Amino acid sequence: MKKWVLLCAATLLFAGFASAQDFPKAEVFGGYSFAHLGADGTSANFNGGSASGAYNLYPWLGIVGDFGGYHGDSSFGNANLYSYLFGPRISLRHGPITPFVQTLFGGAHASASEECDTARVHPEVGGCGSIGENSFAMTVGGGLDWNATPHIGVRLIQAEYFMTNFASVRENGARISTGVVFRF
């Protein structure tokens, strides 16, 4: 009788582990992103794209690597912003909608350039040229994925607080993304 109880307990335990594998081990996202950053009364809007890869350790916990590239206009001229962020994601996987929250840390690189118009601006005085700088970056937020099939989803929205620290000035903003998620 003892052996049957142990066998049933072991079967239940292993069945629990087997059912816990009903989640994607990896997810890849790609889509459109809008970023807004501002500090000291100035702000800049950026349009671009972002891509992320997530490795899910458990149905509810994953590790994310997120990369974005954006273009916009700043007070200096044409600007590009690149972000590379990493961190944990917590997901609630029940039904066709998967809500998630994440906190990502990493860096950002911004570059801006303005062409010189020698008829208006004297290069020796300034007002033209290019600059570039690296910064710490962080996002905190979440989103909603619609699971169209077991392997393809649509990221309905991903909305995050987006913080950078270029030139030792803290810039607070937002990042909004939408796109397609592939699950493996």
C-alpha positions as CSV (number, residue, x, y, z in Angstrom):
1,M,0.0,0.0,0.0
2,K,2.9,2.3,0.8
3,K,4.4,1.8,-2.6
4,W,1.1,2.8,-4.3
5,V,0.9,6.0,-2.3
6,L,4.4,6.8,-3.2
7,L,3.8,6.0,-6.8
8,C,0.7,8.2,-6.9
9,A,2.5,11.0,-5.2
10,A,5.4,10.8,-7.6
11,T,3.0,10.7,-10.6
12,L,1.2,13.8,-9.3
13,L,4.6,15.6,-8.8
14,F,5.9,14.8,-12.2
15,A,2.5,15.7,-13.8
16,G,2.8,19.1,-12.1
17,F,6.2,19.6,-13.6
18,A,5.0,18.4,-17.1
19,S,2.0,20.8,-17.1
20,A,4.3,23.7,-16.0
21,Q,6.1,23.3,-19.4
22,D,2.9,24.6,-21.2
23,F,4.4,28.0,-21.7
24,P,6.8,29.4,-24.3
25,K,10.5,29.1,-23.4
26,A,11.4,32.1,-25.7
27,E,9.6,35.1,-27.1
28,V,10.8,37.5,-29.8
29,F,9.1,40.9,-30.3
30,G,9.5,43.4,-33.1
31,G,7.5,46.5,-33.8
32,Y,7.0,50.3,-33.8
33,S,8.0,52.5,-30.9
34,F,7.4,56.1,-30.0
35,A,9.7,57.7,-27.3
36,H,9.3,61.1,-25.6
37,L,12.0,62.5,-23.4
38,G,12.2,65.9,-21.7
39,A,14.0,67.9,-19.1
40,D,14.4,71.5,-18.0
41,G,11.5,72.7,-20.2
42,T,12.8,71.1,-23.4
43,S,11.5,67.9,-24.9
44,A,12.0,65.7,-28.0
45,N,9.8,63.1,-29.7
46,F,11.3,60.1,-31.4
47,N,9.8,57.5,-33.8
48,G,11.4,54.2,-34.5
49,G,11.4,50.5,-33.8
50,S,12.3,48.2,-31.0
51,A,13.0,44.5,-30.7
52,S,13.2,42.3,-27.7
53,G,14.0,38.7,-26.8
54,A,12.8,37.0,-23.7
55,Y,13.8,33.7,-22.1
56,N,11.1,32.4,-19.8
57,L,12.4,30.7,-16.7
58,Y,9.0,29.9,-15.4
59,P,5.5,30.6,-16.8
60,W,5.4,33.9,-14.8
61,L,9.1,35.0,-14.9
62,G,11.3,35.8,-17.9
63,I,14.6,37.6,-18.6
64,V,14.4,40.3,-21.3
65,G,16.9,42.0,-23.6
66,D,15.4,45.0,-25.4
67,F,17.0,47.1,-28.2
68,G,15.5,50.2,-29.8
69,G,16.4,52.7,-32.5
70,Y,14.6,56.0,-32.8
71,H,14.9,59.2,-35.0
72,G,13.5,62.6,-34.3
73,D,14.1,66.3,-34.0
74,S,15.7,67.9,-31.0
75,S,16.6,71.5,-30.2
76,F,20.1,70.8,-31.7
77,G,18.8,69.3,-35.0
78,N,18.3,65.8,-36.3
79,A,18.7,63.3,-33.5
80,N,19.0,59.6,-33.2
81,L,18.5,57.6,-30.0
82,Y,19.5,54.0,-29.4
83,S,18.6,52.0,-26.3
84,Y,19.8,48.6,-25.0
85,L,18.1,47.4,-21.8
86,F,17.9,44.2,-19.8
87,G,15.9,42.9,-16.9
88,P,13.0,40.8,-15.5
89,R,9.5,40.5,-16.8
90,I,6.5,39.1,-14.9
91,S,3.7,37.7,-17.0
92,L,0.2,36.4,-16.2
93,R,-0.5,33.6,-18.7
94,H,-4.2,32.8,-18.6
95,G,-6.5,32.9,-21.6
96,P,-6.0,34.8,-24.9
97,I,-4.6,38.0,-23.2
98,T,-1.2,38.0,-21.5
99,P,-0.6,41.1,-19.3
100,F,3.0,41.7,-18.2
101,V,5.1,44.1,-16.2
102,Q,8.9,44.7,-16.5
103,T,11.7,46.8,-15.3
104,L,14.7,47.1,-17.6
105,F,18.1,48.7,-17.0
106,G,20.9,49.5,-19.4
107,G,22.1,52.3,-21.5
108,A,21.3,54.7,-24.3
109,H,23.2,56.5,-27.0
110,A,22.1,59.8,-28.5
111,S,23.5,61.6,-31.4
112,A,22.4,64.8,-33.0
113,S,23.6,66.9,-35.9
114,E,22.9,70.2,-37.6
115,E,24.2,71.1,-41.0
116,C,26.1,74.4,-41.3
117,D,24.6,77.1,-43.4
118,T,27.6,79.4,-43.9
119,A,25.4,82.2,-45.2
120,R,23.6,82.3,-41.8
121,V,26.0,80.7,-39.3
122,H,29.7,81.1,-38.8
123,P,31.2,77.7,-37.9
124,E,33.7,79.3,-35.6
125,V,30.9,80.7,-33.4
126,G,29.0,77.4,-33.2
127,G,25.4,76.4,-34.1
128,C,26.3,73.5,-36.4
129,G,28.1,70.2,-36.2
130,S,27.3,67.0,-34.3
131,I,27.3,65.6,-30.8
132,G,27.0,62.2,-29.3
133,E,26.8,60.8,-25.8
134,N,26.1,57.7,-23.8
135,S,23.8,57.5,-20.8
136,F,22.3,55.2,-18.2
137,A,18.7,54.3,-19.2
138,M,15.8,52.6,-17.4
139,T,12.2,51.7,-18.2
140,V,9.4,50.6,-15.9
141,G,6.0,49.6,-17.3
142,G,4.1,46.8,-18.9
143,G,1.8,45.8,-21.6
144,L,-0.8,43.4,-23.1
145,D,-0.2,40.6,-25.6
146,W,-3.1,39.0,-27.5
147,N,-2.2,35.4,-28.2
148,A,-3.6,34.9,-31.8
149,T,-2.1,31.4,-32.0
150,P,0.2,29.4,-29.7
151,H,3.2,30.7,-31.6
152,I,2.1,34.2,-32.8
153,G,0.8,37.1,-30.8
154,V,0.1,40.8,-31.1
155,R,1.5,43.2,-28.6
156,L,-1.5,45.5,-28.3
157,I,0.4,48.0,-26.2
158,Q,3.6,48.3,-24.2
159,A,3.7,51.5,-22.2
160,E,6.7,52.5,-20.0
161,Y,8.2,55.3,-18.1
162,F,11.6,56.0,-19.9
163,M,14.4,57.7,-18.0
164,T,17.9,58.7,-19.3
165,N,20.6,60.9,-17.9
166,F,22.4,62.6,-20.8
167,A,24.9,65.4,-19.8
168,S,24.1,64.7,-16.1
169,V,20.6,65.9,-16.7
170,R,17.8,63.5,-15.8
171,E,15.3,63.2,-18.7
172,N,11.9,61.7,-17.9
173,G,9.6,60.5,-20.6
174,A,7.6,57.6,-22.0
175,R,7.9,54.9,-24.5
176,I,5.0,53.3,-26.3
177,S,5.4,50.2,-28.5
178,T,3.2,47.9,-30.5
179,G,4.0,45.0,-32.8
180,V,4.2,41.2,-33.3
181,V,5.4,38.5,-30.8
182,F,6.8,35.1,-31.9
183,R,6.8,32.4,-29.3
184,F,9.0,29.2,-29.3
